[in-house]
Amino acid sequence: MQLWLVLGLVALLIAAASLIVVVEDRRAARRAALQRKARLARLGEVDPLAPGRLRVDG
């Protein structure tokens, strides 16, 4: 009984740690993308994906 309880707690701890790592990785990727976009803007570069997002109303 105690072994299963300990194994369950260890599994729960690993799952929580995995979730934290995934969330932090996404946050870091988002921050890097914003920094890259700001750096390109300072250099006067335009967004290379902007033409694909343009829509023509008509």
Predicted model as a PDB file, atoms N, CA, C, CB and O in Angstrom, pLDDT in the B-factor column:
MODEL        1                                                                  
ATOM      1  N   MET A   1       0.830  -1.194   0.000  1.00 82.00           N  
ATOM      2  CA  MET A   1       0.000   0.000   0.000  1.00 82.00           C  
ATOM      3  C   MET A   1       0.874   1.258   0.000  1.00 82.00           C  
ATOM      4  CB  MET A   1      -0.944  -0.002   1.216  1.00 82.00           C  
ATOM      5  O   MET A   1       0.639   2.170  -0.792  1.00 82.00           O  
ATOM      6  N   GLN A   2       1.859   1.315   0.861  1.00 94.00           N  
ATOM      7  CA  GLN A   2       2.707   2.493   0.933  1.00 94.00           C  
ATOM      8  C   GLN A   2       3.555   2.654  -0.324  1.00 94.00           C  
ATOM      9  CB  GLN A   2       3.600   2.419   2.156  1.00 94.00           C  
ATOM     10  O   GLN A   2       3.830   3.776  -0.749  1.00 94.00           O  
ATOM     11  N   LEU A   3       3.968   1.541  -0.918  1.00 94.00           N  
ATOM     12  CA  LEU A   3       4.759   1.615  -2.145  1.00 94.00           C  
ATOM     13  C   LEU A   3       3.964   2.291  -3.252  1.00 94.00           C  
ATOM     14  CB  LEU A   3       5.203   0.212  -2.590  1.00 94.00           C  
ATOM     15  O   LEU A   3       4.499   3.142  -3.962  1.00 94.00           O  
ATOM     16  N   TRP A   4       2.695   1.928  -3.411  1.00 95.00           N  
ATOM     17  CA  TRP A   4       1.864   2.527  -4.448  1.00 95.00           C  
ATOM     18  C   TRP A   4       1.624   4.012  -4.170  1.00 95.00           C  
ATOM     19  CB  TRP A   4       0.528   1.784  -4.552  1.00 95.00           C  
ATOM     20  O   TRP A   4       1.550   4.822  -5.094  1.00 95.00           O  
ATOM     21  N   LEU A   5       1.506   4.351  -2.913  1.00 96.00           N  
ATOM     22  CA  LEU A   5       1.325   5.749  -2.550  1.00 96.00           C  
ATOM     23  C   LEU A   5       2.576   6.567  -2.906  1.00 96.00           C  
ATOM     24  CB  LEU A   5       1.008   5.873  -1.045  1.00 96.00           C  
ATOM     25  O   LEU A   5       2.474   7.662  -3.458  1.00 96.00           O  
ATOM     26  N   VAL A   6       3.728   6.033  -2.591  1.00 96.00           N  
ATOM     27  CA  VAL A   6       4.978   6.712  -2.916  1.00 96.00           C  
ATOM     28  C   VAL A   6       5.157   6.817  -4.425  1.00 96.00           C  
ATOM     29  CB  VAL A   6       6.169   5.977  -2.290  1.00 96.00           C  
ATOM     30  O   VAL A   6       5.540   7.869  -4.936  1.00 96.00           O  
ATOM     31  N   LEU A   7       4.881   5.728  -5.136  1.00 97.00           N  
ATOM     32  CA  LEU A   7       4.998   5.762  -6.603  1.00 97.00           C  
ATOM     33  C   LEU A   7       4.016   6.756  -7.221  1.00 97.00           C  
ATOM     34  CB  LEU A   7       4.757   4.361  -7.189  1.00 97.00           C  
ATOM     35  O   LEU A   7       4.351   7.444  -8.185  1.00 97.00           O  
ATOM     36  N   GLY A   8       2.819   6.833  -6.674  1.00 96.00           N  
ATOM     37  CA  GLY A   8       1.837   7.796  -7.162  1.00 96.00           C  
ATOM     38  C   GLY A   8       2.291   9.230  -6.936  1.00 96.00           C  
ATOM     39  O   GLY A   8       2.130  10.084  -7.808  1.00 96.00           O  
ATOM     40  N   LEU A   9       2.859   9.492  -5.763  1.00 97.00           N  
ATOM     41  CA  LEU A   9       3.355  10.837  -5.476  1.00 97.00           C  
ATOM     42  C   LEU A   9       4.531  11.203  -6.369  1.00 97.00           C  
ATOM     43  CB  LEU A   9       3.763  10.948  -4.015  1.00 97.00           C  
ATOM     44  O   LEU A   9       4.641  12.347  -6.810  1.00 97.00           O  
ATOM     45  N   VAL A  10       5.410  10.245  -6.640  1.00 97.00           N  
ATOM     46  CA  VAL A  10       6.544  10.487  -7.530  1.00 97.00           C  
ATOM     47  C   VAL A  10       6.040  10.774  -8.948  1.00 97.00           C  
ATOM     48  CB  VAL A  10       7.514   9.271  -7.531  1.00 97.00           C  
ATOM     49  O   VAL A  10       6.542  11.678  -9.617  1.00 97.00           O  
ATOM     50  N   ALA A  11       5.060  10.015  -9.397  1.00 98.00           N  
ATOM     51  CA  ALA A  11       4.496  10.235 -10.729  1.00 98.00           C  
ATOM     52  C   ALA A  11       3.832  11.605 -10.807  1.00 98.00           C  
ATOM     53  CB  ALA A  11       3.481   9.130 -11.078  1.00 98.00           C  
ATOM     54  O   ALA A  11       3.953  12.296 -11.818  1.00 98.00           O  
ATOM     55  N   LEU A  12       3.133  11.999  -9.750  1.00 98.00           N  
ATOM     56  CA  LEU A  12       2.499  13.313  -9.712  1.00 98.00           C  
ATOM     57  C   LEU A  12       3.541  14.427  -9.738  1.00 98.00           C  
ATOM     58  CB  LEU A  12       1.619  13.444  -8.465  1.00 98.00           C  
ATOM     59  O   LEU A  12       3.346  15.445 -10.401  1.00 98.00           O  
ATOM     60  N   LEU A  13       4.624  14.242  -9.034  1.00 98.00           N  
ATOM     61  CA  LEU A  13       5.710  15.225  -9.012  1.00 98.00           C  
ATOM     62  C   LEU A  13       6.356  15.353 -10.396  1.00 98.00           C  
ATOM     63  CB  LEU A  13       6.773  14.830  -7.962  1.00 98.00           C  
ATOM     64  O   LEU A  13       6.643  16.462 -10.849  1.00 98.00           O  
ATOM     65  N   ILE A  14       6.581  14.233 -11.056  1.00 98.00           N  
ATOM     66  CA  ILE A  14       7.172  14.259 -12.402  1.00 98.00           C  
ATOM     67  C   ILE A  14       6.229  14.933 -13.391  1.00 98.00           C  
ATOM     68  CB  ILE A  14       7.503  12.829 -12.877  1.00 98.00           C  
ATOM     69  O   ILE A  14       6.677  15.691 -14.252  1.00 98.00           O  
ATOM     70  N   ALA A  15       4.929  14.666 -13.280  1.00 98.00           N  
ATOM     71  CA  ALA A  15       3.959  15.284 -14.175  1.00 98.00           C  
ATOM     72  C   ALA A  15       3.923  16.802 -13.965  1.00 98.00           C  
ATOM     73  CB  ALA A  15       2.560  14.678 -13.951  1.00 98.00           C  
ATOM     74  O   ALA A  15       3.865  17.564 -14.931  1.00 98.00           O  
ATOM     75  N   ALA A  16       3.959  17.233 -12.713  1.00 98.00           N  
ATOM     76  CA  ALA A  16       3.948  18.668 -12.424  1.00 98.00           C  
ATOM     77  C   ALA A  16       5.218  19.329 -12.947  1.00 98.00           C  
ATOM     78  CB  ALA A  16       3.803  18.915 -10.911  1.00 98.00           C  
ATOM     79  O   ALA A  16       5.161  20.421 -13.512  1.00 98.00           O  
ATOM     80  N   ALA A  17       6.354  18.680 -12.764  1.00 98.00           N  
ATOM     81  CA  ALA A  17       7.612  19.236 -13.257  1.00 98.00           C  
ATOM     82  C   ALA A  17       7.600  19.329 -14.782  1.00 98.00           C  
ATOM     83  CB  ALA A  17       8.800  18.380 -12.785  1.00 98.00           C  
ATOM     84  O   ALA A  17       8.087  20.309 -15.345  1.00 98.00           O  
ATOM     85  N   SER A  18       7.056  18.331 -15.444  1.00 98.00           N  
ATOM     86  CA  SER A  18       6.965  18.355 -16.906  1.00 98.00           C  
ATOM     87  C   SER A  18       6.091  19.505 -17.378  1.00 98.00           C  
ATOM     88  CB  SER A  18       6.413  17.026 -17.432  1.00 98.00           C  
ATOM     89  O   SER A  18       6.422  20.185 -18.350  1.00 98.00           O  
ATOM     90  N   LEU A  19       4.987  19.721 -16.699  1.00 98.00           N  
ATOM     91  CA  LEU A  19       4.091  20.812 -17.059  1.00 98.00           C  
ATOM     92  C   LEU A  19       4.786  22.167 -16.902  1.00 98.00           C  
ATOM     93  CB  LEU A  19       2.822  20.762 -16.199  1.00 98.00           C  
ATOM     94  O   LEU A  19       4.648  23.045 -17.753  1.00 98.00           O  
ATOM     95  N   ILE A  20       5.523  22.324 -15.822  1.00 98.00           N  
ATOM     96  CA  ILE A  20       6.246  23.579 -15.594  1.00 98.00           C  
ATOM     97  C   ILE A  20       7.290  23.809 -16.681  1.00 98.00           C  
ATOM     98  CB  ILE A  20       6.919  23.570 -14.210  1.00 98.00           C  
ATOM     99  O   ILE A  20       7.452  24.931 -17.160  1.00 98.00           O  
ATOM    100  N   VAL A  21       7.994  22.757 -17.071  1.00 98.00           N  
ATOM    101  CA  VAL A  21       9.015  22.880 -18.115  1.00 98.00           C  
ATOM    102  C   VAL A  21       8.377  23.281 -19.444  1.00 98.00           C  
ATOM    103  CB  VAL A  21       9.790  21.554 -18.274  1.00 98.00           C  
ATOM    104  O   VAL A  21       8.912  24.136 -20.149  1.00 98.00           O  
ATOM    105  N   VAL A  22       7.258  22.684 -19.788  1.00 97.00           N  
ATOM    106  CA  VAL A  22       6.586  23.004 -21.050  1.00 97.00           C  
ATOM    107  C   VAL A  22       6.108  24.451 -21.052  1.00 97.00           C  
ATOM    108  CB  VAL A  22       5.400  22.053 -21.288  1.00 97.00           C  
ATOM    109  O   VAL A  22       6.270  25.161 -22.045  1.00 97.00           O  
ATOM    110  N   VAL A  23       5.520  24.889 -19.942  1.00 97.00           N  
ATOM    111  CA  VAL A  23       5.023  26.261 -19.863  1.00 97.00           C  
ATOM    112  C   VAL A  23       6.177  27.254 -19.951  1.00 97.00           C  
ATOM    113  CB  VAL A  23       4.232  26.476 -18.560  1.00 97.00           C  
ATOM    114  O   VAL A  23       6.076  28.256 -20.660  1.00 97.00           O  
ATOM    115  N   GLU A  24       7.254  26.994 -19.252  1.00 97.00           N  
ATOM    116  CA  GLU A  24       8.406  27.900 -19.300  1.00 97.00           C  
ATOM    117  C   GLU A  24       9.053  27.913 -20.681  1.00 97.00           C  
ATOM    118  CB  GLU A  24       9.440  27.498 -18.247  1.00 97.00           C  
ATOM    119  O   GLU A  24       9.530  28.958 -21.124  1.00 97.00           O  
ATOM    120  N   ASP A  25       9.078  26.773 -21.367  1.00 97.00           N  
ATOM    121  CA  ASP A  25       9.644  26.712 -22.705  1.00 97.00           C  
ATOM    122  C   ASP A  25       8.819  27.550 -23.681  1.00 97.00           C  
ATOM    123  CB  ASP A  25       9.724  25.259 -23.184  1.00 97.00           C  
ATOM    124  O   ASP A  25       9.372  28.263 -24.519  1.00 97.00           O  
ATOM    125  N   ARG A  26       7.499  27.459 -23.568  1.00 97.00           N  
ATOM    126  CA  ARG A  26       6.639  28.267 -24.437  1.00 97.00           C  
ATOM    127  C   ARG A  26       6.809  29.747 -24.143  1.00 97.00           C  
ATOM    128  CB  ARG A  26       5.173  27.865 -24.268  1.00 97.00           C  
ATOM    129  O   ARG A  26       6.829  30.568 -25.060  1.00 97.00           O  
ATOM    130  N   ARG A  27       6.931  30.090 -22.863  1.00 97.00           N  
ATOM    131  CA  ARG A  27       7.122  31.485 -22.489  1.00 97.00           C  
ATOM    132  C   ARG A  27       8.447  32.018 -23.037  1.00 97.00           C  
ATOM    133  CB  ARG A  27       7.076  31.640 -20.963  1.00 97.00           C  
ATOM    134  O   ARG A  27       8.516  33.146 -23.524  1.00 97.00           O  
ATOM    135  N   ALA A  28       9.488  31.203 -22.953  1.00 96.00           N  
ATOM    136  CA  ALA A  28      10.797  31.619 -23.464  1.00 96.00           C  
ATOM    137  C   ALA A  28      10.752  31.770 -24.988  1.00 96.00           C  
ATOM    138  CB  ALA A  28      11.889  30.598 -23.056  1.00 96.00           C  
ATOM    139  O   ALA A  28      11.354  32.696 -25.532  1.00 96.00           O  
ATOM    140  N   ALA A  29      10.059  30.887 -25.668  1.00 95.00           N  
ATOM    141  CA  ALA A  29       9.954  30.986 -27.128  1.00 95.00           C  
ATOM    142  C   ALA A  29       9.192  32.246 -27.522  1.00 95.00           C  
ATOM    143  CB  ALA A  29       9.257  29.737 -27.710  1.00 95.00           C  
ATOM    144  O   ALA A  29       9.565  32.926 -28.478  1.00 95.00           O  
ATOM    145  N   ARG A  30       8.130  32.557 -26.792  1.00 95.00           N  
ATOM    146  CA  ARG A  30       7.361  33.761 -27.077  1.00 95.00           C  
ATOM    147  C   ARG A  30       8.211  35.013 -26.836  1.00 95.00           C  
ATOM    148  CB  ARG A  30       6.088  33.803 -26.211  1.00 95.00           C  
ATOM    149  O   ARG A  30       8.172  35.959 -27.622  1.00 95.00           O  
ATOM    150  N   ARG A  31       8.972  35.006 -25.752  1.00 96.00           N  
ATOM    151  CA  ARG A  31       9.834  36.143 -25.446  1.00 96.00           C  
ATOM    152  C   ARG A  31      10.911  36.305 -26.518  1.00 96.00           C  
ATOM    153  CB  ARG A  31      10.481  35.971 -24.060  1.00 96.00           C  
ATOM    154  O   ARG A  31      11.209  37.425 -26.933  1.00 96.00           O  
ATOM    155  N   ALA A  32      11.490  35.205 -26.963  1.00 93.00           N  
ATOM    156  CA  ALA A  32      12.518  35.265 -28.009  1.00 93.00           C  
ATOM    157  C   ALA A  32      11.934  35.792 -29.311  1.00 93.00           C  
ATOM    158  CB  ALA A  32      13.142  33.878 -28.236  1.00 93.00           C  
ATOM    159  O   ALA A  32      12.590  36.559 -30.016  1.00 93.00           O  
ATOM    160  N   ALA A  33      10.715  35.392 -29.636  1.00 90.00           N  
ATOM    161  CA  ALA A  33      10.080  35.873 -30.867  1.00 90.00           C  
ATOM    162  C   ALA A  33       9.827  37.378 -30.791  1.00 90.00           C  
ATOM    163  CB  ALA A  33       8.754  35.122 -31.120  1.00 90.00           C  
ATOM    164  O   ALA A  33      10.024  38.092 -31.775  1.00 90.00           O  
ATOM    165  N   LEU A  34       9.395  37.857 -29.634  1.00 90.00           N  
ATOM    166  CA  LEU A  34       9.168  39.291 -29.486  1.00 90.00           C  
ATOM    167  C   LEU A  34      10.478  40.065 -29.572  1.00 90.00           C  
ATOM    168  CB  LEU A  34       8.468  39.585 -28.158  1.00 90.00           C  
ATOM    169  O   LEU A  34      10.528  41.133 -30.182  1.00 90.00           O  
ATOM    170  N   GLN A  35      11.531  39.540 -28.971  1.00 91.00           N  
ATOM    171  CA  GLN A  35      12.828  40.202 -29.048  1.00 91.00           C  
ATOM    172  C   GLN A  35      13.355  40.219 -30.478  1.00 91.00           C  
ATOM    173  CB  GLN A  35      13.830  39.512 -28.128  1.00 91.00           C  
ATOM    174  O   GLN A  35      13.923  41.217 -30.922  1.00 91.00           O  
ATOM    175  N   ARG A  36      13.169  39.117 -31.197  1.00 87.00           N  
ATOM    176  CA  ARG A  36      13.609  39.046 -32.595  1.00 87.00           C  
ATOM    177  C   ARG A  36      12.830  40.062 -33.441  1.00 87.00           C  
ATOM    178  CB  ARG A  36      13.417  37.605 -33.161  1.00 87.00           C  
ATOM    179  O   ARG A  36      13.403  40.743 -34.292  1.00 87.00           O  
ATOM    180  N   LYS A  37      11.521  40.155 -33.198  1.00 85.00           N  
ATOM    181  CA  LYS A  37      10.697  41.093 -33.946  1.00 85.00           C  
ATOM    182  C   LYS A  37      11.114  42.534 -33.639  1.00 85.00           C  
ATOM    183  CB  LYS A  37       9.208  40.880 -33.616  1.00 85.00           C  
ATOM    184  O   LYS A  37      11.169  43.367 -34.544  1.00 85.00           O  
ATOM    185  N   ALA A  38      11.405  42.829 -32.380  1.00 86.00           N  
ATOM    186  CA  ALA A  38      11.839  44.178 -32.009  1.00 86.00           C  
ATOM    187  C   ALA A  38      13.204  44.498 -32.607  1.00 86.00           C  
ATOM    188  CB  ALA A  38      11.887  44.324 -30.482  1.00 86.00           C  
ATOM    189  O   ALA A  38      13.443  45.623 -33.046  1.00 86.00           O  
ATOM    190  N   ARG A  39      14.093  43.519 -32.626  1.00 86.00           N  
ATOM    191  CA  ARG A  39      15.420  43.739 -33.207  1.00 86.00           C  
ATOM    192  C   ARG A  39      15.308  44.021 -34.703  1.00 86.00           C  
ATOM    193  CB  ARG A  39      16.332  42.516 -32.960  1.00 86.00           C  
ATOM    194  O   ARG A  39      15.992  44.903 -35.221  1.00 86.00           O  
ATOM    195  N   LEU A  40      14.456  43.283 -35.393  1.00 82.00           N  
ATOM    196  CA  LEU A  40      14.250  43.528 -36.829  1.00 82.00           C  
ATOM    197  C   LEU A  40      13.625  44.892 -37.063  1.00 82.00           C  
ATOM    198  CB  LEU A  40      13.362  42.435 -37.443  1.00 82.00           C  
ATOM    199  O   LEU A  40      13.969  45.577 -38.027  1.00 82.00           O  
ATOM    200  N   ALA A  41      12.708  45.292 -36.190  1.00 81.00           N  
ATOM    201  CA  ALA A  41      12.078  46.602 -36.336  1.00 81.00           C  
ATOM    202  C   ALA A  41      13.100  47.718 -36.146  1.00 81.00           C  
ATOM    203  CB  ALA A  41      10.926  46.761 -35.332  1.00 81.00           C  
ATOM    204  O   ALA A  41      13.060  48.727 -36.850  1.00 81.00           O  
ATOM    205  N   ARG A  42      14.011  47.539 -35.200  1.00 84.00           N  
ATOM    206  CA  ARG A  42      15.054  48.557 -34.995  1.00 84.00           C  
ATOM    207  C   ARG A  42      15.970  48.662 -36.203  1.00 84.00           C  
ATOM    208  CB  ARG A  42      15.882  48.233 -33.745  1.00 84.00           C  
ATOM    209  O   ARG A  42      16.489  49.738 -36.498  1.00 84.00           O  
ATOM    210  N   LEU A  43      16.170  47.559 -36.901  1.00 82.00           N  
ATOM    211  CA  LEU A  43      17.017  47.572 -38.090  1.00 82.00           C  
ATOM    212  C   LEU A  43      16.275  48.078 -39.323  1.00 82.00           C  
ATOM    213  CB  LEU A  43      17.558  46.184 -38.353  1.00 82.00           C  
ATOM    214  O   LEU A  43      16.879  48.263 -40.380  1.00 82.00           O  
ATOM    215  N   GLY A  44      14.975  48.299 -39.191  1.00 81.00           N  
ATOM    216  CA  GLY A  44      14.186  48.780 -40.310  1.00 81.00           C  
ATOM    217  C   GLY A  44      13.683  47.669 -41.209  1.00 81.00           C  
ATOM    218  O   GLY A  44      13.175  47.930 -42.299  1.00 81.00           O  
ATOM    219  N   GLU A  45      13.821  46.432 -40.760  1.00 73.00           N  
ATOM    220  CA  GLU A  45      13.338  45.305 -41.555  1.00 73.00           C  
ATOM    221  C   GLU A  45      11.824  45.177 -41.395  1.00 73.00           C  
ATOM    222  CB  GLU A  45      14.045  43.988 -41.134  1.00 73.00           C  
ATOM    223  O   GLU A  45      11.262  45.493 -40.346  1.00 73.00           O  
ATOM    224  N   VAL A  46      11.197  44.719 -42.436  1.00 71.00           N  
ATOM    225  CA  VAL A  46       9.761  44.457 -42.366  1.00 71.00           C  
ATOM    226  C   VAL A  46       9.550  42.989 -42.031  1.00 71.00           C  
ATOM    227  CB  VAL A  46       9.051  44.829 -43.705  1.00 71.00           C  
ATOM    228  O   VAL A  46      10.452  42.164 -42.173  1.00 71.00           O  
ATOM    229  N   ASP A  47       8.371  42.690 -41.594  1.00 68.00           N  
ATOM    230  CA  ASP A  47       8.022  41.319 -41.262  1.00 68.00           C  
ATOM    231  C   ASP A  47       7.921  40.504 -42.549  1.00 68.00           C  
ATOM    232  CB  ASP A  47       6.693  41.262 -40.463  1.00 68.00           C  
ATOM    233  O   ASP A  47       7.116  40.839 -43.418  1.00 68.00           O  
ATOM    234  N   PRO A  48       8.720  39.437 -42.693  1.00 67.00           N  
ATOM    235  CA  PRO A  48       8.681  38.674 -43.949  1.00 67.00           C  
ATOM    236  C   PRO A  48       7.368  37.931 -44.165  1.00 67.00           C  
ATOM    237  CB  PRO A  48       9.816  37.685 -43.978  1.00 67.00           C  
ATOM    238  O   PRO A  48       7.062  37.532 -45.289  1.00 67.00           O  
ATOM    239  N   LEU A  49       6.597  37.744 -43.115  1.00 68.00           N  
ATOM    240  CA  LEU A  49       5.328  37.041 -43.257  1.00 68.00           C  
ATOM    241  C   LEU A  49       4.144  37.983 -43.438  1.00 68.00           C  
ATOM    242  CB  LEU A  49       5.096  36.168 -42.058  1.00 68.00           C  
ATOM    243  O   LEU A  49       3.016  37.524 -43.618  1.00 68.00           O  
ATOM    244  N   ALA A  50       4.380  39.286 -43.393  1.00 67.00           N  
ATOM    245  CA  ALA A  50       3.300  40.260 -43.478  1.00 67.00           C  
ATOM    246  C   ALA A  50       2.486  40.151 -44.775  1.00 67.00           C  
ATOM    247  CB  ALA A  50       3.867  41.649 -43.356  1.00 67.00           C  
ATOM    248  O   ALA A  50       1.259  40.217 -44.700  1.00 67.00           O  
ATOM    249  N   PRO A  51       3.094  39.988 -45.962  1.00 63.00           N  
ATOM    250  CA  PRO A  51       2.276  39.894 -47.176  1.00 63.00           C  
ATOM    251  C   PRO A  51       1.298  38.717 -47.139  1.00 63.00           C  
ATOM    252  CB  PRO A  51       3.175  39.767 -48.393  1.00 63.00           C  
ATOM    253  O   PRO A  51       0.217  38.801 -47.722  1.00 63.00           O  
ATOM    254  N   GLY A  52       1.649  37.659 -46.485  1.00 64.00           N  
ATOM    255  CA  GLY A  52       0.752  36.515 -46.419  1.00 64.00           C  
ATOM    256  C   GLY A  52      -0.447  36.742 -45.526  1.00 64.00           C  
ATOM    257  O   GLY A  52      -1.454  36.044 -45.638  1.00 64.00           O  
ATOM    258  N   ARG A  53      -0.341  37.729 -44.627  1.00 65.00           N  
ATOM    259  CA  ARG A  53      -1.443  38.010 -43.701  1.00 65.00           C  
ATOM    260  C   ARG A  53      -2.355  39.119 -44.202  1.00 65.00           C  
ATOM    261  CB  ARG A  53      -0.896  38.383 -42.341  1.00 65.00           C  
ATOM    262  O   ARG A  53      -3.396  39.375 -43.596  1.00 65.00           O  
ATOM    263  N   LEU A  54      -1.992  39.781 -45.289  1.00 65.00           N  
ATOM    264  CA  LEU A  54      -2.816  40.849 -45.824  1.00 65.00           C  
ATOM    265  C   LEU A  54      -4.081  40.291 -46.446  1.00 65.00           C  
ATOM    266  CB  LEU A  54      -2.039  41.662 -46.847  1.00 65.00           C  
ATOM    267  O   LEU A  54      -4.072  39.232 -47.075  1.00 65.00           O  
ATOM    268  N   ARG A  55      -5.154  41.011 -46.261  1.00 71.00           N  
ATOM    269  CA  ARG A  55      -6.440  40.596 -46.857  1.00 71.00           C  
ATOM    270  C   ARG A  55      -6.964  41.738 -47.706  1.00 71.00           C  
ATOM    271  CB  ARG A  55      -7.490  40.197 -45.753  1.00 71.00           C  
ATOM    272  O   ARG A  55      -6.774  42.912 -47.385  1.00 71.00           O  
ATOM    273  N   VAL A  56      -7.610  41.386 -48.766  1.00 71.00           N  
ATOM    274  CA  VAL A  56      -8.204  42.390 -49.646  1.00 71.00           C  
ATOM    275  C   VAL A  56      -9.716  42.324 -49.465  1.00 71.00           C  
ATOM    276  CB  VAL A  56      -7.796  42.159 -51.151  1.00 71.00           C  
ATOM    277  O   VAL A  56     -10.336  41.284 -49.689  1.00 71.00           O  
ATOM    278  N   ASP A  57     -10.287  43.425 -49.066  1.00 72.00           N  
ATOM    279  CA  ASP A  57     -11.747  43.483 -48.935  1.00 72.00           C  
ATOM    280  C   ASP A  57     -12.329  43.829 -50.292  1.00 72.00           C  
ATOM    281  CB  ASP A  57     -12.190  44.528 -47.854  1.00 72.00           C  
ATOM    282  O   ASP A  57     -11.884  44.753 -50.973  1.00 72.00           O  
ATOM    283  N   GLY A  58     -13.319  43.069 -50.654  1.00 58.00           N  
ATOM    284  CA  GLY A  58     -13.896  43.425 -51.944  1.00 58.00           C  
ATOM    285  C   GLY A  58     -14.863  42.455 -52.473  1.00 58.00           C  
ATOM    286  O   GLY A  58     -15.411  42.658 -53.556  1.00 58.00           O  
TER     287      GLY A  58                                                      
ENDMDL                                                                          
END                                                                             
